[in-house]
Amino acid sequence: IWSWQSWTRQILAPKADDARLDRELEKARTRVEPPVLWLLGKAQAGKSSIVHGLTGRSDIEIGEGWRACTRASRIYDFPNVDECLLRFLDTRGIGEPNYDPAEDLAYAASKAHGILVVMRACDPGQEVIKGILAKARTRNREWPVILVQTTLHEGYPHGAGHPEPYCFDASPLPALVPSDLARAIAYQHRDFAGLFDRQVAIDFTHLEDGF
């Protein structure tokens, strides 16, 4: 029965139908695909370490969580397949001999929402990666692209540790950064100029590594 009091309560103190809300949220979740981050880089660049760092999962969990999506590419659903919030897509073998990445790159281009371009800071040989990124950037200008430079310690003098505090976000890099490493980082920035939106330099070492 309609009443002025019930109408004013609905206006001034609306209450959601919990069951209906749950149904609508479930519909939205199934309609909206989780974002896909494309990990683009050569083998051993540190892509799996980045997934480990971002998700907090163990190496074993991450290793078991990858599943094939093409003959050479893998995808990782975080936190799991059923309640996925984010997907990591790894195109493996980029730049390896006797490997044609066309199928994998086409799949990545159709699924991704952004790119993490991962490379060892002291590895200047990134022409293949740069060519792939340039094509992807041309076709998908709205994608955010982050340049991630890894294994910084390969550019340290013998016996040196990590610069403290973290200073790789400064421009120009301070004298605290070893000169060889600073030159390598700057070279990659110039080499990929115009192809990325932001950059970050990271390292994954353990105490027993001596850094």
N, C-alpha and C positions, 0 to 999 in steps of 0.2 A: 504494500500500500504506500502510495506516494505521500510524503509529508514534507513540509518546509524544513523540519529539523534534519531529516535524513539527507535531503538535498544539500543543505549547508555543510553537513558533516563530510559529504563526498567532496565538496569543493575545498573546504578549509583543512581537512585532514584525510586526504585520499589514501587508500590502502590497496596495495597491489595484490592481485590474486597469485599466490605463490606458485600454484600448480601451472597456471597459465604462463607465468613468467618463466618458469623452468622450461616449458615447451618452446617458448619463443627463443630463449637463449640457445637451446639445443638446435633449433632450426638455423639460427644465425651461425652457429659453430660449424654446422655441416655445409652451409652455403659458402662460407668464406675460407679459402685455402690459406694455410699458414704461410708466412713469408719464407722464401728460399734464399739462403745466402750461398752464392757460388764461390767456392774456394778454388781460385785459379792460380796455379803455380807448378813449378817443376817438382819431381819426386824429391823427397827429403828436405823440402823447404820449410817444414814445420806446421803443415796444415792440421794434422791430427792433434798436435800439441795445442794449437789454438782452440780447437773444439773442446779439448780436455780442460783448458783454462777457463773457457766461457761457461761450460756446463757444470764443472766441478765433478764430473764422473771420472771413474778410474779408467786407466788405459784398457783394462780388460773389458769393462762395460762398454766403452766406446768401440773397441774392436768387434765385440759381439753385436753391437747395435747397427753397424753399417749393413746395408743390403744393396744388392746390385740393381741398377735401373737401366743400364745399357751393358754392352759386353765389357766395357772397361771403366765405367763410372759407377760411383756409389752414392747413396744418400743416407743421412742419419737423421732420424726423427727425435726431437727433444721436446718433452722428457721421454715420450714413448710414441708408438704408432697410433694408439687409440686416443690419446689426449695430447696431440702434437701442437706445440705453440710455435715451433721454429724448425726449419729443415736446413741442414748443411749438405751441399752438393759438391762432391769432389770428382773432378775430371782427372783421372790418373794418367800417368805416362806422357804428359805433355813434353814434347821435344825428344822423346826417346826414339832410337833408330827403329825403322820398320813398323812405325805406328802411325796410322792415319786417324787423326782425332775428329774428323768431320762429323761422324755420327754423334759422338759425345758432345761436341760443341753445339750442334743443332739442338740437341735435347736440353742442354743447359740454357741456351738462349731462349727457349720456349717456356722455361719453368722459373727462371731466377727473378728476383726482385732487387738484388743488389750484389756487388762483387767485393770479396776480399782478395786482393792480388797479393800473394804471399811469395816473398823471395828472400834468399840469404843476402844479408847486407853486403857481403864481400864477393858476391857472384855477379860480375858485370854482364855475363852472357845471357841476356833476357830478350833477345830479338824475337824469338817465337812467341813468347808470352806477350810482348808488346804488340805484335801484329794481331794476335787474337783479341786483345783488349781493345785495340783501336777499332776493329770491326764491330765488336759488341757495343762500344760507346757510341758509334755512329748510328746504330740501329735502335738503341735504347738509351736515349739521352737523359731520361728521367731516373735511371738507376743511380743510386749512390755508389761510389767506388772509393774504397779505402786501400791505400798502399801500405802493406804491413811488411816491415823489414825485420828479419829474424837473425838468430845466431850472432849477435853483436860481438861476442867474445872472440870470434875468429879474427877480429881486427885489433885485439889488444896486444900490447907488447908482452913478451914472455914474463910470467909471474904477476901480471897486473890483475886487479879485480874490477868489478863493476864500478863505474863512476857513481859516487854518492854525493848528494841525492840525485834522483832521476833528472836528467837534463836534456833528453833527446827531443823534447818538445820546444826547445828554444830555437830561435832563428836570428842570427846565425848560431851554429852550435858553439858552445863555450870551449875554452882551452882545456877544460876537464875531460873532454872527449878525446881519446887518442887520435893523432893526426891522420894516420892511415885509415882509420874507421870513418872519421869525419869526411875525408875525401871520397870514400866509397859511397857513403850515404848521399852526399851531395851529387855525385855522378848519377845515381839512380833517380834522384829527384829531377835532374835535368833531362835524363833520358826518357822519362815518362811524363814530362811536362804537358799539361793539358788533358791528360788521360785519367787523372784521379782528383777527388774532391778533398780528401784529407789523408794524412800519413801518420803512421805511428811506428816507432822502433821498439821492439820487444826482445826479450831473451828468456829462455826457459832452462835454467840450470839448477842443479841440486847442490846442497852444501858440500857433499863429497866430491863435487867437480872442482872445488878449490877456488871458486869465484865469490 
